[in-house]
Amino acid sequence: MMSLTCLLSRIRRSGLLLICCLVLAAQAHASALPDQKILLVFGDSLSAAYGIDSRKGWVALLQEKLAETHSEWQVVNASIGGETTSGGLSRLPEALETHTPDLVLLQLGANDGLRGLPLKGMKNNLSQMIALSQQQNADVLLFEMRIPPNYGPVYSRRFQGAFSEIADQYDIRLLPFFLDGVAGHVEKNQADGIHPKASAQHELLENVWAVLASEL
């Protein structure tokens, strides 16, 4: 008959063997998973799916696409309706600290333009947001925004040009007007004539993806 001491020794060895197997299995599983990356969408109502089911907005569609093509990327949508660049600048530090994104899609400025706010302030706010993101080792993709022509050709032209100027200054990619093909088309927009319908969100995603794909 096996002595009690011998039995306890075998139990201890078996227990250690089990623990080692569990540790190795966990390490193998972790190494098989890709590193998680965070893509932070930081915009206004155009990215917050204003007036439609949020699950049908272009940001939600982007997450679905990434799940199929770049599964290591997780989308965080920190967009708020009515947001200006000033409001965005006040919110961004906390968002960067909370989510530690690898890539920031900066889609702000439209509300500044629609309110006729000074372009100098808008450019300064966008510049600070880009600098803050880069300080946190996050890449930035800046969205070019445009405003209706009724604000006058000079202001409209200077407004649009501000985005390319900032992108050049900080050496970041600029996404050309992501409402291209949708803005100005009555049938693709809600009653306010500004916010795209759910049926047009796929077009917005296509416009974004044309530039974003190479950034991933």
Disulfide bonds with the S-S distance in Angstrom:
none
